[in-house]
């Protein structure tokens, strides 16, 4: 579930530029990712880069827009066993984070510092993934499995926030923080299950 593998394009040169741009954005930040380095990483000339993109900002904005977590691999389809469904969801999300850990740690601050890279409505792929997580929570609420009084968006943040925080803090502190997925799910569901649900 490596995020950069979602960067495909009919034009292989364009795909290589997008991938190289994101790699360097994550490695060196927006200011450090020069068009020359992006072109070198993509194994093309800088002239070729400018044939495809007017600016570094345009290239990186498109690259961020192409990032798309594989929602179909993360979101469970069955909710018969609520704890198992959420363990599946959070386990797959954790696998996605682990596969992209270094990339995620560096990309998030760049998107905060340079909002023009994600656009006014957020990076489409990430927003699609967030919407899918929200829809999963809503499905559980409508089925009477989760309390309906907490906004589903807030529940998604409460569920995945500890995973993202673990990566960011672990990266900042240089330590591997322990993680018990089952305990995380049990803690999340405690008080959120609908009345009478176990």
N, CA, C and O atoms as a DFTB+ gen file, in Angstrom:
792 C
 N C O
     1  1       0.823      -1.182       0.000
     2  2       0.000       0.000       0.000
     3  2       0.873       1.255       0.000
     4  3       0.625       2.178       0.776
     5  1       1.859       1.296      -0.833
     6  2       2.748       2.444      -0.878
     7  2       2.078       3.561      -1.661
     8  3       1.693       3.357      -2.813
     9  1       1.931       4.742      -1.060
    10  2       1.191       5.840      -1.668
    11  2       1.756       6.283      -3.006
    12  3       0.992       6.590      -3.921
    13  1       3.073       6.323      -3.143
    14  2       3.645       6.803      -4.395
    15  2       3.364       5.866      -5.559
    16  3       3.496       6.264      -6.716
    17  1       2.979       4.626      -5.271
    18  2       2.627       3.718      -6.364
    19  2       1.297       4.113      -6.998
    20  3       0.964       3.624      -8.077
    21  1       0.523       5.000      -6.339
    22  2      -0.736       5.460      -6.921
    23  2      -0.500       6.554      -7.956
    24  3      -1.439       6.987      -8.623
    25  1       0.741       7.001      -8.095
    26  2       1.053       8.039      -9.067
    27  2       1.294       7.424     -10.435
    28  3       2.426       7.118     -10.807
    29  1       0.229       7.252     -11.161
    30  2       0.327       6.708     -12.509
    31  2      -0.237       7.738     -13.476
    32  3      -1.108       8.532     -13.120
    33  1       0.258       7.714     -14.677
    34  2      -0.210       8.622     -15.710
    35  2       0.045       7.941     -17.042
    36  3       0.964       7.133     -17.177
    37  1      -0.775       8.274     -18.017
    38  2      -0.584       7.698     -19.354
    39  2       0.783       8.081     -19.913
    40  3       1.369       7.342     -20.704
    41  1       1.278       9.223     -19.501
    42  2       2.592       9.698     -19.930
    43  2       3.612       9.305     -18.857
    44  3       3.589       9.862     -17.759
    45  1       4.511       8.352     -19.157
    46  2       5.473       7.897     -18.144
    47  2       6.417       9.006     -17.667
    48  3       6.868       8.978     -16.521
    49  1       6.718       9.974     -18.523
    50  2       7.577      11.084     -18.113
    51  2       6.873      11.917     -17.054
    52  3       7.470      12.307     -16.050
    53  1       5.603      12.179     -17.294
    54  2       4.818      12.954     -16.330
    55  2       4.719      12.211     -14.998
    56  3       4.856      12.820     -13.937
    57  1       4.483      10.907     -15.048
    58  2       4.401      10.101     -13.822
    59  2       5.723      10.153     -13.058
    60  3       5.729      10.268     -11.832
    61  1       6.843      10.069     -13.780
    62  2       8.164      10.124     -13.138
    63  2       8.394      11.492     -12.493
    64  3       8.967      11.576     -11.406
    65  1       7.952      12.559     -13.155
    66  2       8.092      13.901     -12.588
    67  2       7.245      14.064     -11.323
    68  3       7.704      14.638     -10.335
    69  1       6.018      13.563     -11.356
    70  2       5.140      13.658     -10.187
    71  2       5.735      12.902      -9.001
    72  3       5.765      13.408      -7.879
    73  1       6.203      11.692      -9.263
    74  2       6.790      10.865      -8.200
    75  2       8.050      11.536      -7.641
    76  3       8.224      11.629      -6.426
    77  1       8.919      11.998      -8.533
    78  2      10.155      12.659      -8.097
    79  2       9.845      13.927      -7.304
    80  3      10.498      14.215      -6.301
    81  1       8.854      14.675      -7.755
    82  2       8.468      15.895      -7.048
    83  2       8.012      15.612      -5.631
    84  3       8.410      16.305      -4.696
    85  1       7.177      14.594      -5.469
    86  2       6.696      14.248      -4.125
    87  2       7.812      13.712      -3.244
    88  3       7.891      14.047      -2.062
    89  1       8.670      12.884      -3.813
    90  2       9.789      12.354      -3.029
    91  2      10.658      13.489      -2.499
    92  3      11.033      13.501      -1.326
    93  1      10.974      14.442      -3.372
    94  2      11.837      15.551      -2.955
    95  2      11.109      16.526      -2.035
    96  3      11.727      17.113      -1.147
    97  1       9.810      16.706      -2.236
    98  2       9.023      17.532      -1.321
    99  2       9.096      16.954       0.083
   100  3       9.268      17.685       1.059
   101  1       8.964      15.638       0.178
   102  2       9.023      14.974       1.484
   103  2      10.440      14.998       2.061
   104  3      10.614      15.152       3.270
   105  1      11.446      14.846       1.207
   106  2      12.834      14.800       1.678
   107  2      13.392      16.168       2.054
   108  3      14.050      16.319       3.084
   109  1      13.118      17.178       1.194
   110  2      13.800      18.468       1.351
   111  2      12.864      19.636       1.619
   112  3      13.322      20.759       1.833
   113  1      11.567      19.389       1.610
   114  2      10.621      20.482       1.794
   115  2      10.382      21.214       0.489
   116  3      11.067      20.982      -0.507
   117  1       9.401      22.102       0.509
   118  2       9.018      22.820      -0.707
   119  2      10.164      23.672      -1.232
   120  3      10.463      23.650      -2.426
   121  1      10.795      24.411      -0.353
   122  2      11.869      25.306      -0.795
   123  2      13.097      24.538      -1.258
   124  3      13.797      24.982      -2.169
   125  1      13.366      23.403      -0.649
   126  2      14.547      22.622      -1.004
   127  2      14.390      21.756      -2.244
   128  3      15.383      21.319      -2.825
   129  1      13.166      21.507      -2.649
   130  2      12.910      20.669      -3.835
   131  2      12.971      21.553      -5.075
   132  3      11.971      22.162      -5.458
   133  1      14.129      21.622      -5.694
   134  2      14.284      22.484      -6.867
   135  2      13.848      21.752      -8.128
   136  3      13.800      20.522      -8.166
   137  1      13.532      22.530      -9.160
   138  2      13.128      21.908     -10.430
   139  2      14.280      21.099     -11.021
   140  3      14.054      20.063     -11.648
   141  1      15.504      21.562     -10.826
   142  2      16.663      20.817     -11.339
   143  2      16.750      19.440     -10.678
   144  3      16.945      18.432     -11.357
   145  1      16.602      19.404      -9.339
   146  2      16.654      18.119      -8.627
   147  2      15.485      17.215      -9.009
   148  3      15.654      16.004      -9.151
   149  1      14.307      17.799      -9.174
   150  2      13.140      17.004      -9.580
   151  2      13.395      16.377     -10.940
   152  3      13.142      15.189     -11.137
   153  1      13.896      17.170     -11.879
   154  2      14.195      16.658     -13.220
   155  2      15.261      15.561     -13.154
   156  3      15.118      14.519     -13.794
   157  1      16.323      15.791     -12.388
   158  2      17.372      14.772     -12.251
   159  2      16.823      13.480     -11.671
   160  3      17.134      12.395     -12.163
   161  1      16.004      13.589     -10.623
   162  2      15.428      12.397      -9.988
   163  2      14.536      11.648     -10.981
   164  3      14.503      10.418     -10.987
   165  1      13.816      12.392     -11.817
   166  2      12.924      11.773     -12.808
   167  2      13.685      11.305     -14.051
   168  3      13.109      10.693     -14.950
   169  1      14.987      11.602     -14.088
   170  2      15.858      11.234     -15.209
   171  2      15.404      11.871     -16.521
   172  3      15.363      11.233     -17.572
   173  1      15.061      13.172     -16.413
   174  2      14.724      13.975     -17.592
   175  2      15.454      15.306     -17.451
   176  3      16.021      15.604     -16.400
   177  1      15.434      16.098     -18.511
   178  2      16.055      17.418     -18.429
   179  2      15.084      18.407     -17.786
   180  3      13.875      18.182     -17.739
   181  1      15.643      19.493     -17.299
   182  2      14.797      20.534     -16.710
   183  2      13.886      21.149     -17.777
   184  3      12.769      21.569     -17.475
   185  1      14.361      21.200     -19.010
   186  2      13.542      21.695     -20.126
   187  2      12.303      20.815     -20.290
   188  3      11.204      21.321     -20.513
   189  1      12.482      19.502     -20.180
   190  2      11.347      18.573     -20.281
   191  2      10.353      18.825     -19.155
   192  3       9.141      18.801     -19.372
   193  1      10.865      19.064     -17.961
   194  2       9.973      19.380     -16.834
   195  2       9.109      20.586     -17.179
   196  3       7.896      20.562     -16.969
   197  1       9.729      21.647     -17.711
   198  2       8.974      22.868     -18.013
   199  2       8.094      22.733     -19.252
   200  3       7.221      23.572     -19.474
   201  1       8.297      21.716     -20.048
   202  2       7.346      21.437     -21.140
   203  2       6.034      20.905     -20.575
   204  3       4.961      21.134     -21.134
   205  1       6.140      20.190     -19.456
   206  2       4.950      19.602     -18.834
   207  2       4.297      20.535     -17.810
   208  3       3.076      20.530     -17.656
   209  1       5.106      21.333     -17.113
   210  2       4.597      22.176     -16.027
   211  2       5.189      23.572     -16.120
   212  3       6.370      23.738     -16.423
   213  1       4.356      24.575     -15.857
   214  2       4.815      25.963     -15.904
   215  2       5.723      26.299     -14.728
   216  3       6.600      27.158     -14.831
   217  1       5.503      25.613     -13.610
   218  2       6.266      25.946     -12.404
   219  2       6.376      24.730     -11.489
   220  3       5.679      23.729     -11.657
   221  1       7.268      24.852     -10.524
   222  2       7.400      23.813      -9.502
   223  2       6.098      23.696      -8.723
   224  3       5.664      22.590      -8.402
   225  1       5.475      24.827      -8.419
   226  2       4.215      24.816      -7.655
   227  2       3.135      24.038      -8.401
   228  3       2.401      23.261      -7.791
   229  1       3.034      24.239      -9.698
   230  2       2.024      23.517     -10.490
   231  2       2.289      22.011     -10.465
   232  3       1.365      21.217     -10.289
   233  1       3.544      21.624     -10.641
   234  2       3.906      20.203     -10.618
   235  2       3.575      19.583      -9.259
   236  3       2.955      18.521      -9.196
   237  1       3.982      20.237      -8.180
   238  2       3.767      19.666      -6.850
   239  2       2.289      19.658      -6.468
   240  3       1.834      18.735      -5.793
   241  1       1.535      20.673      -6.889
   242  2       0.093      20.693      -6.623
   243  2      -0.581      19.508      -7.317
   244  3      -1.431      18.841      -6.728
   245  1      -0.201      19.253      -8.561
   246  2      -0.766      18.102      -9.278
   247  2      -0.336      16.788      -8.626
   248  3      -1.137      15.860      -8.509
   249  1       0.916      16.711      -8.206
   250  2       1.410      15.482      -7.568
   251  2       0.640      15.192      -6.282
   252  3       0.217      14.058      -6.057
   253  1       0.455      16.203      -5.439
   254  2      -0.308      16.022      -4.201
   255  2      -1.742      15.621      -4.541
   256  3      -2.337      14.790      -3.855
   257  1      -2.290      16.210      -5.594
   258  2      -3.646      15.870      -6.023
   259  2      -3.792      14.438      -6.488
   260  3      -4.880      13.869      -6.409
   261  1      -2.709      13.845      -6.975
   262  2      -2.740      12.455      -7.451
   263  2      -2.638      11.427      -6.319
   264  3      -3.006      10.267      -6.504
   265  1      -2.144      11.842      -5.156
   266  2      -2.018      10.889      -4.045
   267  2      -3.394      10.383      -3.653
   268  3      -4.314      11.169      -3.423
   269  1      -3.529       9.082      -3.580
   270  2      -4.836       8.516      -3.254
   271  2      -4.673       7.217      -2.475
   272  3      -4.344       6.181      -3.052
   273  1      -4.904       7.271      -1.162
   274  2      -4.846       6.030      -0.380
   275  2      -5.846       5.013      -0.920
   276  3      -6.941       5.395      -1.332
   277  1      -5.501       3.743      -0.927
   278  2      -6.389       2.701      -1.483
   279  2      -7.552       2.389      -0.542
   280  3      -7.528       1.410       0.204
   281  1      -8.568       3.247      -0.598
   282  2      -9.712       3.153       0.313
   283  2     -10.346       1.772       0.290
   284  3     -10.742       1.244       1.329
   285  1     -10.438       1.191      -0.895
   286  2     -11.090      -0.116      -1.023
   287  2     -10.361      -1.209      -0.245
   288  3     -10.958      -2.237       0.077
   289  1      -9.087      -1.003       0.060
   290  2      -8.322      -1.977       0.842
   291  2      -8.379      -1.688       2.342
   292  3      -7.997      -2.534       3.151
   293  1      -8.849      -0.507       2.712
   294  2      -8.821      -0.088       4.109
   295  2     -10.171      -0.249       4.796
   296  3     -10.242      -0.727       5.928
   297  1     -11.232       0.145       4.120
   298  2     -12.562       0.191       4.738
   299  2     -13.215      -1.188       4.694
   300  3     -13.295      -1.799       3.628
   301  1     -13.682      -1.684       5.841
   302  2     -14.360      -2.995       5.848
   303  2     -15.738      -2.908       5.193
   304  3     -16.392      -1.866       5.231
   305  1     -16.161      -4.003       4.603
   306  2     -17.487      -4.044       3.985
   307  2     -18.523      -4.612       4.939
   308  3     -19.708      -4.297       4.821
   309  1     -18.099      -5.442       5.882
   310  2     -19.021      -6.067       6.837
   311  2     -18.904      -5.395       8.201
   312  3     -17.816      -5.005       8.625
   313  1     -20.041      -5.267       8.880
   314  2     -20.035      -4.696      10.226
   315  2     -20.741      -5.613      11.221
   316  3     -21.158      -5.166      12.290
   317  1     -20.878      -6.902      10.872
   318  2     -21.548      -7.850      11.775
   319  2     -20.878      -7.871      13.146
   320  3     -21.555      -7.854      14.174
   321  1     -19.556      -7.908      13.154
   322  2     -18.781      -7.889      14.393
   323  2     -18.073      -6.537      14.431
   324  3     -17.060      -6.338      13.762
   325  1     -18.614      -5.617      15.217
   326  2     -18.129      -4.240      15.222
   327  2     -16.653      -4.142      15.598
   328  3     -15.897      -3.408      14.961
   329  1     -16.243      -4.873      16.623
   330  2     -14.845      -4.814      17.046
   331  2     -13.921      -5.350      15.952
   332  3     -12.859      -4.779      15.705
   333  1     -14.315      -6.433      15.302
   334  2     -13.506      -6.993      14.208
   335  2     -13.456      -6.026      13.026
   336  3     -12.409      -5.870      12.398
   337  1     -14.580      -5.375      12.721
   338  2     -14.618      -4.429      11.601
   339  2     -13.687      -3.248      11.859
   340  3     -12.945      -2.830      10.969
   341  1     -13.727      -2.712      13.073
   342  2     -12.863      -1.572      13.388
   343  2     -11.398      -1.986      13.509
   344  3     -10.506      -1.204      13.181
   345  1     -11.145      -3.193      13.972
   346  2      -9.766      -3.686      14.020
   347  2      -9.219      -3.846      12.605
   348  3      -8.055      -3.536      12.351
   349  1     -10.048      -4.326      11.687
   350  2      -9.671      -4.438      10.269
   351  2      -9.344      -3.051       9.713
   352  3      -8.306      -2.854       9.081
   353  1     -10.242      -2.095       9.955
   354  2     -10.081      -0.723       9.463
   355  2      -8.787      -0.110       9.989
   356  3      -7.963       0.376       9.215
   357  1      -8.615      -0.137      11.300
   358  2      -7.470       0.510      11.913
   359  2      -6.172      -0.247      11.598
   360  3      -5.115       0.370      11.470
   361  1      -6.248      -1.574      11.473
   362  2      -5.071      -2.360      11.102
   363  2      -4.599      -2.041       9.696
   364  3      -3.398      -1.916       9.455
   365  1      -5.539      -1.907       8.765
   366  2      -5.181      -1.550       7.392
   367  2      -4.652      -0.126       7.312
   368  3      -3.712       0.152       6.568
   369  1      -5.259       0.774       8.080
   370  2      -4.784       2.151       8.097
   371  2      -3.366       2.212       8.666
   372  3      -2.517       2.949       8.163
   373  1      -3.121       1.433       9.715
   374  2      -1.782       1.376      10.307
   375  2      -0.769       0.820       9.309
   376  3       0.353       1.320       9.227
   377  1      -1.150      -0.202       8.552
   378  2      -0.248      -0.766       7.536
   379  2       0.089       0.284       6.477
   380  3       1.229       0.365       6.020
   381  1      -0.901       1.085       6.091
   382  2      -0.679       2.157       5.123
   383  2       0.296       3.186       5.688
   384  3       1.210       3.628       4.993
   385  1       0.101       3.562       6.937
   386  2       1.002       4.524       7.578
   387  2       2.416       3.950       7.678
   388  3       3.388       4.639       7.369
   389  1       2.533       2.696       8.107
   390  2       3.856       2.068       8.251
   391  2       4.584       2.003       6.909
   392  3       5.789       2.248       6.844
   393  1       3.858       1.674       5.842
   394  2       4.479       1.568       4.521
   395  2       4.950       2.925       4.007
   396  3       5.843       2.991       3.163
   397  1       4.358       4.002       4.508
   398  2       4.654       5.348       4.019
   399  2       5.161       6.272       5.120
   400  3       5.095       7.494       4.987
   401  1       5.664       5.695       6.200
   402  2       5.965       6.457       7.402
   403  2       6.857       7.673       7.161
   404  3       6.479       8.792       7.510
   405  1       8.001       7.477       6.588
   406  2       8.895       8.599       6.355
   407  2       8.272       9.642       5.455
   408  3       8.456      10.842       5.660
   409  1       7.547       9.196       4.478
   410  2       6.888      10.098       3.540
   411  2       5.821      10.922       4.251
   412  3       5.766      12.142       4.096
   413  1       4.976      10.257       5.029
   414  2       3.877      10.935       5.728
   415  2       4.411      11.957       6.722
   416  3       3.909      13.078       6.793
   417  1       5.422      11.577       7.487
   418  2       5.984      12.482       8.501
   419  2       6.430      13.793       7.869
   420  3       6.203      14.864       8.432
   421  1       7.054      13.715       6.716
   422  2       7.591      14.915       6.088
   423  2       6.562      15.670       5.254
   424  3       6.643      16.893       5.135
   425  1       5.597      14.961       4.675
   426  2       4.638      15.617       3.787
   427  2       3.627      16.463       4.559
   428  3       3.294      17.563       4.118
   429  1       3.132      15.982       5.693
   430  2       2.097      16.717       6.437
   431  2       2.517      18.153       6.773
   432  3       1.742      19.075       6.516
   433  1       3.703      18.381       7.333
   434  2       4.085      19.773       7.624
   435  2       4.184      20.640       6.368
   436  3       3.875      21.831       6.415
   437  1       4.608      20.061       5.255
   438  2       4.703      20.839       4.015
   439  2       3.322      21.268       3.530
   440  3       3.162      22.372       3.009
   441  1       2.322      20.398       3.700
   442  2       0.958      20.757       3.300
   443  2       0.386      21.830       4.224
   444  3      -0.455      22.626       3.806
   445  1       0.832      21.852       5.464
   446  2       0.396      22.901       6.395
   447  2       1.093      24.219       6.051
   448  3       0.451      25.269       6.015
   449  1       2.400      24.167       5.800
   450  2       3.168      25.383       5.480
   451  2       2.804      25.958       4.118
   452  3       2.864      27.171       3.917
   453  1       2.427      25.092       3.186
   454  2       2.142      25.526       1.812
   455  2       0.757      25.037       1.395
   456  3       0.644      24.087       0.621
   457  1      -0.300      25.683       1.904
   458  2      -1.662      25.223       1.608
   459  2      -2.006      25.261       0.126
   460  3      -2.931      24.579      -0.314
   461  1      -1.273      26.051      -0.642
   462  2      -1.538      26.094      -2.082
   463  2      -1.288      24.738      -2.746
   464  3      -1.800      24.479      -3.835
   465  1      -0.508      23.879      -2.100
   466  2      -0.241      22.551      -2.662
   467  2      -1.440      21.619      -2.551
   468  3      -1.595      20.701      -3.356
   469  1      -2.283      21.852      -1.560
   470  2      -3.453      20.982      -1.379
   471  2      -4.727      21.598      -1.924
   472  3      -5.734      20.904      -2.058
   473  1      -4.707      22.896      -2.243
   474  2      -5.891      23.562      -2.770
   475  2      -6.869      23.949      -1.665
   476  3      -6.667      23.631      -0.493
   477  1      -7.922      24.635      -2.064
   478  2      -8.906      25.158      -1.109
   479  2      -9.718      24.072      -0.425
   480  3     -10.168      24.251       0.707
   481  1      -9.908      22.955      -1.096
   482  2     -10.767      21.899      -0.532
   483  2      -9.973      20.690      -0.056
   484  3     -10.565      19.661       0.271
   485  1      -8.670      20.788      -0.011
   486  2      -7.846      19.665       0.434
   487  2      -7.413      18.790      -0.728
   488  3      -7.986      18.856      -1.815
   489  1      -6.410      17.981      -0.495
   490  2      -5.916      17.060      -1.526
   491  2      -7.016      16.048      -1.845
   492  3      -7.498      15.366      -0.940
   493  1      -7.426      15.936      -3.116
   494  2      -8.574      15.089      -3.471
   495  2      -8.485      13.646      -2.983
   496  3      -9.474      13.106      -2.489
   497  1      -7.334      13.019      -3.110
   498  2      -7.203      11.626      -2.688
   499  2      -7.380      11.457      -1.189
   500  3      -8.043      10.526      -0.732
   501  1      -6.779      12.367      -0.426
   502  2      -6.916      12.302       1.027
   503  2      -8.345      12.626       1.454
   504  3      -8.868      12.025       2.391
   505  1      -8.975      13.579       0.763
   506  2     -10.360      13.924       1.093
   507  2     -11.292      12.755       0.758
   508  3     -12.261      12.508       1.476
   509  1     -11.001      12.042      -0.323
   510  2     -11.802      10.862      -0.684
   511  2     -11.659       9.783       0.388
   512  3     -12.640       9.134       0.751
   513  1     -10.449       9.592       0.890
   514  2     -10.221       8.602       1.947
   515  2     -10.939       9.007       3.233
   516  3     -11.535       8.163       3.903
   517  1     -10.884      10.294       3.580
   518  2     -11.569      10.775       4.781
   519  2     -13.082      10.606       4.628
   520  3     -13.768      10.210       5.571
   521  1     -13.595      10.908       3.432
   522  2     -15.036      10.742       3.173
   523  2     -15.440       9.276       3.280
   524  3     -16.527       8.972       3.772
   525  1     -14.585       8.367       2.829
   526  2     -14.895       6.931       2.922
   527  2     -14.916       6.482       4.381
   528  3     -15.780       5.697       4.772
   529  1     -13.980       6.969       5.184
   530  2     -13.984       6.651       6.611
   531  2     -15.224       7.201       7.293
   532  3     -15.827       6.535       8.135
   533  1     -15.603       8.417       6.926
   534  2     -16.815       9.035       7.471
   535  2     -18.048       8.234       7.075
   536  3     -18.937       8.016       7.897
   537  1     -18.107       7.793       5.811
   538  2     -19.255       7.004       5.337
   539  2     -19.346       5.674       6.088
   540  3     -20.445       5.210       6.392
   541  1     -18.203       5.060       6.388
   542  2     -18.195       3.813       7.156
   543  2     -18.788       4.040       8.547
   544  3     -19.612       3.252       9.012
   545  1     -18.366       5.119       9.207
   546  2     -18.899       5.452      10.534
   547  2     -20.407       5.713      10.436
   548  3     -21.176       5.227      11.266
   549  1     -20.827       6.477       9.428
   550  2     -22.256       6.766       9.252
   551  2     -23.052       5.484       9.042
   552  3     -24.162       5.342       9.556
   553  1     -22.484       4.558       8.288
   554  2     -23.157       3.271       8.054
   555  2     -23.361       2.541       9.382
   556  3     -24.419       1.962       9.625
   557  1     -22.345       2.575      10.231
   558  2     -22.458       1.940      11.552
   559  2     -23.482       2.662      12.421
   560  3     -24.209       2.026      13.184
   561  1     -23.541       3.983      12.311
   562  2     -24.527       4.746      13.079
   563  2     -25.945       4.426      12.603
   564  3     -26.841       4.209      13.418
   565  1     -26.144       4.399      11.287
   566  2     -27.478       4.116      10.733
   567  2     -27.935       2.698      11.048
   568  3     -29.132       2.438      11.169
   569  1     -26.980       1.783      11.181
   570  2     -27.319       0.394      11.518
   571  2     -27.582       0.230      13.014
   572  3     -27.900      -0.866      13.476
   573  1     -27.447       1.319      13.765
   574  2     -27.696       1.261      15.200
   575  2     -26.556       0.660      15.995
   576  3     -26.751       0.236      17.134
   577  1     -25.355       0.618      15.405
   578  2     -24.195       0.033      16.077
   579  2     -23.402       1.060      16.879
   580  3     -22.783       0.726      17.889
   581  1     -23.425       2.311      16.422
   582  2     -22.718       3.395      17.105
   583  2     -23.709       4.500      17.456
   584  3     -24.717       4.695      16.776
   585  1     -23.401       5.216      18.530
   586  2     -24.247       6.344      18.924
   587  2     -24.324       7.353      17.781
   588  3     -23.316       7.628      17.130
   589  1     -25.508       7.904      17.533
   590  2     -25.650       8.855      16.435
   591  2     -25.344      10.304      16.816
   592  3     -25.352      11.172      15.943
   593  1     -25.075      10.590      18.089
   594  2     -24.935      11.976      18.523
   595  2     -23.543      12.573      18.296
   596  3     -23.381      13.790      18.381
   597  1     -22.554      11.754      18.013
   598  2     -21.204      12.270      17.743
   599  2     -21.019      12.357      16.233
   600  3     -21.291      11.386      15.526
   601  1     -20.558      13.507      15.720
   602  2     -20.366      13.623      14.272
   603  2     -19.391      12.556      13.759
   604  3     -18.362      12.308      14.388
   605  1     -19.707      11.927      12.626
   606  2     -18.830      10.871      12.109
   607  2     -17.423      11.371      11.780
   608  3     -16.456      10.621      11.911
   609  1     -17.302      12.623      11.357
   610  2     -15.973      13.170      11.061
   611  2     -15.124      13.211      12.332
   612  3     -13.929      12.919      12.298
   613  1     -15.747      13.572      13.444
   614  2     -15.037      13.607      14.721
   615  2     -14.608      12.202      15.124
   616  3     -13.524      12.011      15.675
   617  1     -15.463      11.221      14.847
   618  2     -15.110       9.832      15.174
   619  2     -13.920       9.356      14.347
   620  3     -13.049       8.652      14.860
   621  1     -13.880       9.736      13.069
   622  2     -12.750       9.332      12.222
   623  2     -11.455       9.908      12.783
   624  3     -10.451       9.202      12.880
   625  1     -11.472      11.179      13.149
   626  2     -10.276      11.812      13.716
   627  2      -9.887      11.138      15.033
   628  3      -8.705      10.914      15.295
   629  1     -10.888      10.815      15.862
   630  2     -10.607      10.141      17.139
   631  2     -10.007       8.757      16.920
   632  3      -9.206       8.292      17.731
   633  1     -10.387       8.102      15.835
   634  2      -9.902       6.751      15.553
   635  2      -8.497       6.749      14.960
   636  3      -7.637       5.989      15.405
   637  1      -8.259       7.598      13.958
   638  2      -6.956       7.565      13.281
   639  2      -5.943       8.532      13.889
   640  3      -4.743       8.409      13.644
   641  1      -6.423       9.495      14.684
   642  2      -5.519      10.466      15.306
   643  2      -4.380       9.835      16.090
   644  3      -3.235      10.262      15.941
   645  1      -4.656       8.824      16.929
   646  2      -3.558       8.200      17.673
   647  2      -2.501       7.551      16.765
   648  3      -1.322       7.515      17.119
   649  1      -2.914       7.044      15.609
   650  2      -1.943       6.423      14.698
   651  2      -1.030       7.477      14.082
   652  3       0.185       7.295      14.004
   653  1      -1.634       8.583      13.646
   654  2      -0.840       9.657      13.052
   655  2       0.042      10.302      14.121
   656  3       1.214      10.589      13.877
   657  1      -0.528      10.526      15.307
   658  2       0.251      11.090      16.409
   659  2       1.430      10.217      16.783
   660  3       2.510      10.721      17.091
   661  1       1.228       8.912      16.756
   662  2       2.299       7.961      17.084
   663  2       3.459       8.106      16.102
   664  3       4.623       8.088      16.503
   665  1       3.137       8.249      14.810
   666  2       4.176       8.401      13.788
   667  2       4.890       9.739      13.957
   668  3       6.120       9.796      13.931
   669  1       4.118      10.820      14.130
   670  2       4.731      12.143      14.249
   671  2       5.586      12.261      15.507
   672  3       6.725      12.724      15.442
   673  1       5.044      11.844      16.650
   674  2       5.814      11.938      17.894
   675  2       6.991      10.971      17.906
   676  3       8.087      11.327      18.339
   677  1       6.766       9.752      17.431
   678  2       7.862       8.786      17.356
   679  2       8.982       9.289      16.466
   680  3      10.160       9.117      16.780
   681  1       8.609       9.919      15.341
   682  2       9.610      10.494      14.441
   683  2      10.343      11.663      15.075
   684  3      11.560      11.790      14.935
   685  1       9.602      12.518      15.776
   686  2      10.217      13.683      16.418
   687  2      11.130      13.272      17.565
   688  3      12.181      13.877      17.773
   689  1      10.733      12.248      18.304
   690  2      11.515      11.804      19.456
   691  2      12.550      10.750      19.102
   692  3      13.451      10.469      19.892
   693  1      12.423      10.165      17.916
   694  2      13.363       9.128      17.508
   695  2      13.178       7.814      18.237
   696  3      14.141       7.073      18.437
   697  1      11.944       7.514      18.639
   698  2      11.661       6.255      19.334
   699  2      10.485       5.554      18.659
   700  3       9.647       6.188      18.017
   701  1      10.443       4.254      18.818
   702  2       9.318       3.473      18.322
   703  2       8.326       3.323      19.463
   704  3       8.607       2.653      20.457
   705  1       7.171       3.946      19.318
   706  2       6.157       3.900      20.371
   707  2       5.318       2.640      20.221
   708  3       4.956       2.274      19.103
   709  1       5.002       1.970      21.327
   710  2       4.216       0.731      21.244
   711  2       2.797       1.006      20.748
   712  3       2.271       2.110      20.890
   713  1       2.198      -0.026      20.166
   714  2       0.832       0.096      19.657
   715  2       0.113      -1.232      19.832
   716  3       0.594      -2.274      19.387
   717  1      -1.032      -1.186      20.480
   718  2      -1.905      -2.345      20.639
   719  2      -3.208      -1.996      19.931
   720  3      -4.059      -1.301      20.485
   721  1      -3.357      -2.485      18.697
   722  2      -4.529      -2.135      17.886
   723  2      -5.839      -2.529      18.548
   724  3      -6.805      -1.767      18.530
   725  1      -5.871      -3.732      19.136
   726  2      -7.110      -4.199      19.764
   727  2      -7.500      -3.290      20.930
   728  3      -8.676      -2.966      21.100
   729  1      -6.520      -2.882      21.729
   730  2      -6.800      -1.979      22.853
   731  2      -7.262      -0.617      22.342
   732  3      -8.149       0.001      22.931
   733  1      -6.664      -0.149      21.251
   734  2      -7.075       1.120      20.650
   735  2      -8.533       1.050      20.201
   736  3      -9.308       1.973      20.451
   737  1      -8.901      -0.042      19.541
   738  2     -10.281      -0.210      19.068
   739  2     -11.241      -0.314      20.250
   740  3     -12.295       0.323      20.252
   741  1     -10.887      -1.108      21.245
   742  2     -11.760      -1.234      22.425
   743  2     -11.964       0.127      23.095
   744  3     -13.081       0.476      23.478
   745  1     -10.886       0.883      23.231
   746  2     -10.983       2.214      23.827
   747  2     -11.836       3.152      22.990
   748  3     -12.606       3.949      23.527
   749  1     -11.697       3.053      21.666
   750  2     -12.505       3.887      20.772
   751  2     -13.987       3.542      20.892
   752  3     -14.834       4.432      20.968
   753  1     -14.292       2.249      20.909
   754  2     -15.696       1.823      20.948
   755  2     -16.338       2.035      22.314
   756  3     -17.557       2.174      22.414
   757  1     -15.523       2.059      23.365
   758  2     -16.059       2.271      24.719
   759  2     -16.786       3.615      24.756
   760  3     -16.181       4.661      24.520
   761  1     -18.057       3.582      25.045
   762  2     -18.846       4.806      25.114
   763  2     -19.378       5.287      23.781
   764  3     -20.174       6.225      23.740
   765  1     -18.954       4.663      22.681
   766  2     -19.460       5.057      21.370
   767  2     -20.453       4.047      20.799
   768  3     -21.202       4.353      19.871
   769  1     -20.447       2.853      21.360
   770  2     -21.423       1.858      20.901
   771  2     -22.825       2.366      21.214
   772  3     -23.041       3.065      22.204
   773  1     -23.766       2.006      20.359
   774  2     -25.160       2.355      20.623
   775  2     -25.632       1.570      21.841
   776  3     -25.083       0.512      22.149
   777  1     -26.629       2.074      22.522
   778  2     -27.167       1.389      23.709
   779  2     -27.488      -0.058      23.389
   780  3     -28.124      -0.359      22.379
   781  1     -27.042      -0.947      24.259
   782  2     -27.336      -2.374      24.099
   783  2     -26.375      -3.109      23.191
   784  3     -26.445      -4.335      23.100
   785  1     -25.457      -2.390      22.500
   786  2     -24.497      -3.051      21.606
   787  2     -23.278      -3.490      22.395
   788  3     -22.821      -2.793      23.301
   789  1     -22.760      -4.658      22.037
   790  2     -21.550      -5.169      22.690
   791  2     -20.426      -5.258      21.693
   792  3     -19.320      -5.666      22.045
